[in-house]
Every structure is written in structure tokens, then in C-alpha cells.
Amino acid sequence: MPVIAAANSKGGAGKSTLIMVLACALAEHGASVTVIDADPQRTIGGWSDAADKLPVKVRYDVDEDSIRKVIEEEARKAQFVLVDIQGRASRLMSRVLMACDLALIPLSPSECDADPAARTVELIMECGADSRREIPFRIVFNRTNPSIATTSEREIIADIREAGFPLLKGHLHDRQAYRLMYSRKCSLFDLDETKVSNLDKAKINSQELLEEILTVLREGKTEVVPVIGAEAE
């Protein structure tokens, strides 16, 4: 079943948030999801440990020696496996990239984040050459303003297109709900609409982004769970 990894050689790029949001969106569609927290900071592991209940399984008992085995084991059980990788180039990151069906590179609309994203693209290509296959990847903008694109954002998009790197049309917007998932230790879809501003917009954003990612997987001929594919049609 599909293995999706979030990778960026820069820490704090939004990998954990992206994985958490996508995992909850998949679970909302009824998919079984395992999240593997391979980042030593254990952001997702902490989210899971402190939560009363989550609609996804979380594992963080991994290191560079066991990561491939754990991914393969969970891919046999769950309909989707999502992997959060530490924010630096490493052997562990390379092993995850070689095992994934799609790598997502979260990128904030800031010039200082563009170079680490480009280095991550280079690493993905190197891993693809080592494994003798093309590793599908997409850059995904993170923490963007849903109402207006900044000058920096527009310039970075132009640079990405000029470089020929694939970029998702959808962004993960800057929403209070995504931050509250962690602080309140729950799924995006378990937050209280009366206490979270624009929660409905955050949910729609998560589902639209998920649908685009599922389309990418289908185009790459990766098996996608029928119920998810039907929802995304």
C-alpha cells in the first residue's frame, strides 16, 4: 500500500504538521493509516502519547537500521503509511526515500527555506539513482496565506517552475486548527468548531490537498485504496 514521506533537509519546515493533517484526512475517509515518526524530536510521537484517542496508529520505535523493516511491516497492514523524517540529510532519510511511493517536500514561502528544499530534491534524485528508479516527489507550500500570495511566495514559485521541479497546486494554509491539533492532542476532525476559528476551512483545505496527492499516486500507478479513490473522484 502507498508509502508517503515528508522530507526536507531543514528542520522546522512543517513536515510533522503536514503528515498529521494528511493522516487525519485519510482516516476521516475511513482508511487505515500508520504514521511512522522517524524524527528524533518525536513531535508526532508526543501527539500520540498524550492523546486520549487518535484515528491513526503511530510508531516511533525506529532508527536507521530498522526503518525499512518497519515501513514494509506496516505497509502490509495499513492502507496508507506516512513517514515523518528528521530535518537533516542522513542515512535514515535516504532509506525512507528509497522505500516511499511519493516524497513530499514542505516549503514555507520564505527565501531562506528555498535552498534546503532544493538540496532535498537533489538527495531524492541521488536516492533514485542508487535504487535504480525514479522516486516521485512534489514540493508543497506550507503555512501560506489563503487570501493572498506574498511577493516572496510568487518569486519562489517562479524559481521552482524554472527549475522544472514538480509543485502541488494546493497549499497547506496557515490555519489555527493545524496548530491546535498538537496542543489539544486530537485529530483535526475532533476539534470543536465552536472554539476554533475557520475550522471548516481547515478541513476543506486538508481534503483538497489530500485529493491532489491521491491523484499524483494514481498517475504514478500506485495502488490507492478504492474507498479513498472513490471519495477523491
N, C-alpha and C positions, 0 to 999 in steps of 0.2 A: 504494500500500500504506500501512498505518497509520503515521502520524507521531505520536509521543508525546513531549511535552516535560515536563521538570521545572522548575518556576518558583517562585521566592519572592524577594521584594524584599530579603530579609535574607540576608546571607552566612552560611555555616556551618549552613544549615538541614538539610543531609543530601541535597541534590539529587544530587550525584555518586554517593553510595553507592546511592541508590535506582535510578538509571539503570544502574549497574554490575550490581546484583543482578538487575534485570529483564532486562537484556541477556543475562546468563549463563543465566537460567532459560529464556528463549526459545530460545537456542542449544541448550540441553540437549534441547529438544523437536525439534531438527532444523531450526529456522527460520534463514534467513539474516538477519543483523542488522547494521546500520550504526549506530554511535554517533557523533554529532557533538558534539564538545566545544567549545561556544561560550563557555565561561567563561575569561577571561584567566588564571586561576590554573592552568588546564590540568591539573587533578587526573587526569582520565581519560586525557589525552594522555600524562602521565607514567607512568601504569599501563601503557599500551600500549607505550610506547617501551622500557620496562625488562623487559617480559615476553618469555620465550622463544617462547611461542605463546599466542594467545587465540582463542576460538571466534567472535569478533566482529571486524568491521572498525571501526577508529577513525579519524575525521578531525578535525583541529583547524586546518586551513588556511582559517579563515573569519573574516570580520569583518561589520560591519553592511551593507556593500554587497554582499557575496557570499552571505550566509547563505540567502536564499530560493532562489537558483540551486542551491546545494549540496544543500539539502533536496530540491528537485524532482529533481535528478540522481540522488541516492541512492535516492529513493522509487521510481524506475523500475527500479532494480537489485535492491534488497534487499526482503525480505518485511516487514521492520519497520525503521523509522528512529526512533531515540531521541535526543533532544536535551537536553543539559545547558546551562542558561542561566546567565549570570553573576548574582550575587546583588544586583542593583540594577535598578530600573526604567530602561529605556533604549530607544533606537530598535531595537537588535538584539533585545531581548526582545519588543518589540511585533511585529516582523516574524516571529519564530518562532511566537508565539502565533497570529497570523493564518494561519499555514501548517499548524498542527497539527490533528489529529483529536481529541486529548484532551490536556488540560493537567493535570498532577498537581502539587499543592501540598504538599510535605512539611512537617510541623509537629511539632516536639518538644513534649512535654507540659509546657510552661513558659509562664507568662503573658506573659513578655517576647517570646515568639515569635508570640503570637496576633495582635497588631496588624499586623505585617508581612504575615502571611498574609491578613488582611482587605484590606490595601491591594493585594495581588496579585490578589485576587478582583475588586476594583474595576477594576484595569488590564485584566484579562481581559474584563470586561464592556464597557469602553471600546473595546478592540480589536474585540470582536464588533460593536459598533455601527458602528465605522469600516468594517468589512469586510462589513457588512450580513448577518451570520449569527450564530447563537448558537454560541459556542465551548464545547464540552463541557469540564467540569473536575470534578475531585474533590480534596478535601482528604484527605491520607493521613497518619496519625500515624506518627511515626518515633522510633526509639530508646525504645520503650516496654518496660516490664517485662512479659514474657509471663505472669507468675504473678498479678500484682495491679495494679489501676489506682490511681494516686495520686489524692488529693483534687483536685489541680490539673488532672489529666487529665479527671476526671469533670466538673469545672466548665467546662472548655473545650469538652468535647463538648456539654454543655447549651447553652452560648452559641452554638455552631455550629448546632445544631438550631433554636434560637430564631430565629437569623438566616435560616434556610432554605437554608443552603449545603449542597451535597451532600458527604457524607463516606463514604469507604470503610469497610466493616465491619472489614476486615482491617488490621492494622498491620504495619509493618516493625519487628520487635522489636530490642532491643539485644542483639546477638549478637557474640561474639568473632570468629566466622568472617567477618563482613562487614568488620571492620577488617583482618583478615589477608589478605583478597583483595588489598588495596592493598599492604601491606607485603611480601607474598610474590609480588606481580606475577603473579597467576594467576586463573583462573576459580574461582568458588565451588565448582564441581563437580570441580575438580582438587586441592583441598586434601586433605591426608592425615588421614583420620578418626582415626588413632591419635595425632595430635598437636594436634587441635583439639577442644576440648570442645563437646559438643552440636551437632556439625556436621550430624547428621541432622535435628535440629530446625530449624536454619537453612535447610536445603534445603527442608524441608516448608513452612516459613513463606514462602519465596520463591515456591514453586509455587502455594500457595493465594492469595497476593496477586496473582500473575500471572493466575490463573484469574478472579478477580473483575474485574480490569482488562479482560480479554478479553470478559467478559460485558458490561461497560459499552460497549465498542466495538461489539459485536454489536447491542446495544439501540439504539445510535445509527446502525445500518445501515452501519457502516464495514466494508469488506471485510476479513475475517480469514482468514489462510492456513488451508486446510482441515485440514492435519495438526495445527495448533495448536488449532483449534476442536474437533477430534475428541478431543484429549487433555483439553480443558477441559470436555467434556460431563459 
